[in-house]
Amino acid sequence: MPTAQRKRARTYDFARTRTAVLAQIGNVRAVVEALDDGRFALPTRLGDWTVRELVTHIALGVRSVGDALGQPAPPAREITLAEWPFATAGYAAQVDTSVHEAAASEDPVALLAHVADRFAELTSGVPAERLLRGRLGVMRLDDLLVTRCVELVVHSDDLAAALGVEIPYDRQALAAVTRLLADTLAVKAPGGSVEVRVPPFAVVQCVEGPRHTRGTPPNVVETDPLTWIRLATGRTDWATALDAATVSASGERADLAAQLPLLT
C-alpha cells in the first residue's frame, strides 16, 4: 500500500457529505422503484451481476453504516480515508458472496428503501468523529461517508449504463468522489511534473520528474469529473478516453495509462 501522505490532508464537511449520501440514495431509488422483473434481470458490466445484484450491492453499502453504528465504538482508528482506496481490492470476493446471497433472498426495492430510511435515522445527530468498525478496519464516520459517496456515484454510473437511463449525480457527492480519487492518484504517483485538472472540483500534481512552480505547467491532463471517475475505477481506459476526446493530455509526461485504474 502506498504511503498516504499529504502536506495537509483534505477535509470533508460531515453535514454536507451526509446530505450528499441521502441525495444520491434518493436518485437511485427513483430509478429502481420503477423497474420490473425483466429490468432487474438485465446484465451489468460487473461480471455476472445483474441489475438485481447491483442494486443489492448499493443497498448493502449503505446498510453497512447503520450496522456499524449499532455496535459499540471501537477504541482507536485503524484506517484513514486516504488509505481506504488502496485497501478495497482485498475484499472483492467477500463482497461478491454477500451480494449474491442477499440478492437471492431480499427484494431489492424494499431493501434499498429500508436501508435509506435507517441511514437517515441512525446518522442524525451522530458526531463526525464517531469511530465505526467496517470491513477494512476502524474508520471515522465522516471518512466512511465519503467512501459511501464513492460507492453510490460509481454504481449509479454502472446502473445507468445497464439500464440505458440517466441518473442524476448530487453535486456534493460528485465533488467528494472526484477529489478523493484525485488525491489517490497523487499518493500512488507522487511528484510534481504533471498537473491533473478535473474542473470544477480538483487539481493535483503527481508523477516524478521536474516540479512545476509557476506559469503554464509543461505536462497537463484535464478531464471532466465523470470521465475521471470512470478512468480511476476502470470503467474506461486511458486510450479510449483520449480517442473520445473526453480527456486531454499535453506534455511528454502526461500519460497516466500506467497509473490507472486506482480502484478495481
C-alpha positions in Angstrom: 0.0 0.0 0.0 1.5 3.4 -0.9 2.1 5.8 1.9 -0.9 8.0 2.1 0.6 11.4 2.9 -0.3 14.9 2.0 1.2 18.2 3.3 -2.3 19.0 4.5 -5.0 16.3 4.4 -8.1 17.3 2.6 -11.2 17.6 4.8 -14.8 17.0 4.0 -17.7 18.7 5.7 -19.6 16.0 7.6 -23.1 17.5 7.3 -22.7 18.1 3.5 -21.4 14.6 3.0 -24.3 13.1 4.9 -26.7 15.1 2.8 -25.0 14.0 -0.4 -25.3 10.4 0.6 -29.0 10.8 1.2 -29.5 12.7 -2.0 -27.7 10.1 -4.1 -29.6 7.3 -2.5 -32.8 9.2 -3.4 -31.6 9.5 -7.1 -31.0 5.7 -7.2 -34.4 4.9 -5.5 -36.3 7.0 -8.0 -35.0 4.8 -10.8 -35.1 1.4 -9.0 -38.7 1.8 -7.8 -39.9 1.9 -11.5 -38.1 -1.3 -12.5 -39.9 -4.6 -13.3 -38.6 -8.1 -13.0 -37.3 -8.0 -16.6 -35.2 -4.9 -16.0 -33.8 -6.4 -12.8 -32.6 -9.4 -14.8 -30.5 -7.2 -17.2 -26.7 -7.8 -17.2 -24.3 -5.2 -16.0 -20.6 -4.5 -16.7 -19.7 -6.0 -13.3 -19.0 -9.7 -14.1 -22.0 -11.9 -13.6 -24.0 -9.3 -11.6 -27.4 -8.4 -13.0 -29.2 -5.2 -12.1 -30.7 -7.1 -9.1 -27.2 -7.8 -7.7 -26.0 -4.3 -8.5 -28.9 -2.7 -6.6 -28.5 -5.1 -3.8 -24.8 -4.1 -3.5 -25.7 -0.4 -3.4 -28.2 -1.1 -0.6 -25.7 -3.2 1.4 -23.1 -0.5 1.1 -25.5 2.0 2.8 -26.7 -0.6 5.3 -23.1 -1.2 6.5 -23.1 2.3 8.0 -26.2 1.6 10.1 -24.9 -1.9 11.1 -21.6 -0.4 12.3 -23.4 2.4 14.3 -25.3 -0.3 16.1 -22.1 -1.6 17.6 -20.0 -0.1 20.4 -17.5 2.5 19.3 -14.0 0.9 18.9 -11.2 2.4 20.9 -8.9 3.6 18.0 -8.9 4.4 14.3 -7.2 1.8 12.1 -7.6 3.2 8.6 -7.8 6.8 7.2 -9.7 8.0 4.2 -6.5 8.4 2.3 -5.6 4.7 2.9 -9.1 3.3 2.0 -8.7 3.3 -1.8 -5.6 1.1 -1.6 -7.3 -1.5 0.6 -10.5 -2.2 -1.3 -9.3 -4.9 -3.7 -8.6 -7.4 -1.0 -12.3 -7.9 0.0 -13.8 -8.2 -3.5 -14.5 -11.9 -3.2 -16.2 -11.5 0.1 -18.4 -8.7 -1.2 -19.4 -10.8 -4.2 -20.5 -13.7 -2.0 -22.6 -11.5 0.3 -24.2 -9.7 -2.6 -25.3 -13.0 -4.3 -26.7 -14.3 -1.0 -28.6 -11.1 -0.3 -29.9 -10.8 -3.9 -31.3 -14.3 -3.7 -33.3 -13.6 -0.5 -34.1 -9.9 -0.5 -36.5 -7.7 -2.5 -34.1 -5.0 -3.9 -36.7 -2.2 -3.9 -37.8 -2.9 -0.3 -34.2 -3.4 0.8 -33.0 -0.1 -0.7 -35.9 1.8 0.9 -35.3 0.3 4.3 -31.6 1.0 4.4 -32.0 4.5 3.2 -34.6 5.4 5.9 -32.5 3.6 8.5 -29.4 5.5 7.4 -31.1 8.9 7.7 -32.4 8.0 11.2 -29.2 6.5 12.6 -26.7 9.1 11.4 -28.8 12.0 12.6 -27.0 13.8 15.4 -24.0 11.5 15.5 -20.6 13.3 15.7 -18.4 13.2 12.7 -15.5 11.7 14.7 -17.5 8.7 15.9 -15.5 5.5 15.2 -17.0 2.6 13.4 -15.7 -0.9 12.6 -16.1 -1.6 8.9 -14.9 -4.4 6.6 -11.5 -2.8 6.2 -11.0 -1.6 9.8 -12.0 1.1 12.1 -12.8 4.5 10.5 -14.2 7.8 11.5 -17.9 8.3 10.5 -17.1 11.3 8.3 -14.5 9.4 6.4 -16.8 6.4 6.0 -19.5 8.6 4.5 -17.1 9.8 1.8 -16.5 6.2 0.9 -20.2 5.7 0.6 -20.3 8.6 -1.8 -17.7 6.8 -3.9 -19.8 3.6 -3.9 -23.0 5.5 -4.7 -21.6 7.6 -7.5 -19.6 4.8 -9.2 -22.5 2.3 -9.0 -25.1 4.9 -10.1 -23.0 5.1 -13.3 -22.9 1.3 -13.5 -26.7 1.2 -13.1 -27.3 3.9 -15.7 -25.2 2.0 -18.2 -27.0 -1.2 -17.6 -30.5 0.3 -17.9 -29.7 2.9 -20.6 -31.1 5.7 -18.5 -29.7 8.9 -16.9 -29.3 9.0 -13.2 -28.6 12.4 -11.7 -25.5 13.0 -9.6 -25.6 15.0 -6.4 -23.1 17.8 -6.9 -21.5 17.4 -3.4 -21.2 13.6 -3.8 -19.6 14.0 -7.3 -17.2 16.6 -5.9 -16.2 14.3 -2.9 -15.5 11.3 -5.2 -13.6 13.4 -7.7 -11.4 14.9 -5.0 -10.7 11.6 -3.2 -9.7 9.9 -6.4 -7.5 12.8 -7.5 -5.7 12.7 -4.1 -5.4 8.9 -4.5 -3.5 9.4 -7.8 -1.2 11.9 -6.1 -0.4 9.3 -3.4 0.1 6.5 -5.9 2.3 8.5 -8.2 3.9 11.2 -6.0 5.7 14.1 -7.7 5.2 17.4 -9.3 5.8 17.0 -13.0 2.2 16.5 -14.2 -0.8 18.7 -13.2 -4.2 16.8 -13.3 -7.2 19.1 -13.6 -10.8 17.9 -13.1 -12.8 21.1 -13.1 -14.5 22.4 -11.1 -13.6 20.1 -8.3 -9.9 19.1 -8.2 -6.4 19.9 -9.2 -3.4 17.8 -8.1 0.2 17.4 -9.1 1.7 13.9 -9.5 4.4 11.8 -11.2 8.1 12.0 -10.5 10.1 14.5 -12.5 10.8 18.2 -12.7 8.5 20.1 -10.4 6.3 22.8 -11.8 6.4 26.0 -9.8 5.0 28.9 -11.8 3.4 29.7 -15.2 1.8 27.2 -17.5 2.7 23.6 -16.4 4.6 21.6 -19.1 2.5 18.5 -18.6 -1.2 18.8 -18.1 -4.1 16.4 -18.0 -7.6 17.7 -18.0 -11.0 15.9 -18.0 -14.5 16.1 -16.6 -15.5 14.6 -13.2 -17.4 11.6 -14.6 -14.7 10.7 -17.1 -12.1 10.9 -14.3 -14.2 8.7 -12.0 -14.5 6.1 -14.9 -10.8 6.2 -15.5 -10.0 5.9 -11.8 -12.3 2.9 -11.4 -11.6 1.1 -14.6 -14.9 1.8 -16.3 -12.9 3.2 -19.2 -9.3 3.2 -20.1 -6.8 5.9 -21.0 -6.6 5.1 -24.7 -10.4 5.1 -25.1 -10.8 8.4 -23.2 -8.1 10.0 -25.4 -9.7 8.7 -28.6 -13.1 10.0 -27.5 -11.6 13.4 -26.6 -13.0 13.2 -23.1 -9.5 13.7 -21.7 -6.8 16.0 -23.0 -3.1 15.4 -22.3 -0.3 17.7 -23.2 3.4 17.2 -22.5 5.8 14.2 -22.8 5.0 13.0 -19.2 1.2 13.5 -19.5 0.4 9.8 -19.9 -1.4 8.3 -16.9 -2.1 4.9 -18.5 0.4 3.1 -16.2 -1.2 4.7 -13.1 -4.8 3.8 -13.8 -7.1 2.4 -12.6 -6.8 3.4 -9.0 -9.8 1.3 -7.7 -10.6 -2.2 -9.1 
